[in-house]
Amino acid sequence: MERRKDQDMHNLVFVFSDRQRFDTLSAYGNDYVQATNLNRLSRESLVFKNTYVTQAVCAPARASIMTGLYPHSAGMPRNKLVMPKNIKSIADMVSEEYTKAYFGKWHLGNEVASQRGFDEWASGMETLRDEYTEQEYLEMDTSYHHFLIENGYEPDEVSLDRKIFSDSMRAALPAEFQMATFFAERAVGFINNHKDDPFILYVSFLEPHPPWTGPYDGLHDPCEIPLEPTFLKKPDGHSLFNRIRADFFMQSDLHAPDNVPIQEWEEGRSEYNSRPTSIGKEFDLQDESSWKKMRANYYGNITLVDDAVGKIMDAIDSAGIADNTIFVFTSEHGDLLGTHGMMEMRTFYEEAARVPMLIKAPMFNKAPGIVEGNFGQIDLVPTLLDLLDQEIPTGLQGSSKAEVIKGEATLDGNDVFMEHNGIGDRNLGTPAINMLNNMQWRSVVTADRWKLNLCATD
């Protein structure tokens, strides 16, 4: 039987990028990045000024976004794990009256398998095959893989005896064949097909994740990009871990530990730079101009995401459902990109742990504007369930902030908790860095904007 939409049931479109730091949109003070659509969305939305991830690592962060649990509770304290079967996503928590779709990077195990309550699924990440638990999944290709084959492209790499498209090849494709464009088009099709039904749509873009190259290289001039005062400034006086990381990434021997031979230090960097997604083999990290080019290319990939977001926004408008659709944009975590002389995340610095978050919910009549105070992504699932008038399961570790979105409360007094779970999932180059990376760290951002970071030995 064809369903008729209950006018009281709102749609949800949740879009998130990967490694997009907070200071990349005009609403957060950056007018340089070409992000026309996201800036338009900012003007139409509540802009949450201080949004923090639960853990500045890919899989743990997105586990919290999808489940409302902290990474250690969701069974995802690090990358390269499969989320336990008993852990439910938000799609498991809503009424069956909703049609639910997930398009994009999943990174919680079994990338190609429709799961966790979603009715429609489109996958793209081919480099996560070591996280598949079933033989049948190893014999499947991603949705994006099929799309590229249909358009005449041939895989250039092998992973677990199966041909795949490498990250470097994918990044070099024209904009119309980029992963972000593919998932945006799938989202547009889904919206058009379900505009008369209540739906929940999650779109997860890989970009601007490395490799930091793409169809919009050259769009932003490396010589003109605005730079923060801490760009390529080593964090003297900060923790030993961060000082060592800065010298490692900037290819300096200044803080090479006394008990680590220089040869081992150099071998560690060589191994790091040889990784498929490493930036070191793409850019000369001893040269300031290379760091600036890396930042400019990163901005270009944000423009790619912006194009994709624009397609989704236009589809919602064309379908006539904007007034009944909650639209969320955020990122799973940021990236240092030269701030404090470092790259990547795995730290509590603002550029890694703080992300943009825009929520457009016109049905609640709250005027667009800046929302002061702290917001933790642990609160996303209960907040969205509350806005959708769905029951909030017991056991979620966040709390609903729906009253803030409705204009009935503020974030005054809201502290935020973050974690790093002391389980290194990659070789960061040297035993010293790996030892410190493998320690448990905790951070609290207080309501009055102080941050306390502690490790297990403090």
Summary of the structure (lengths in Angstrom):
residues: 458
radius of gyration: 21.3
end to end distance: 61.6
largest distance: 72.4
contacts: 1519
relative contact order: 0.20
helix: 33%
strand: 16%
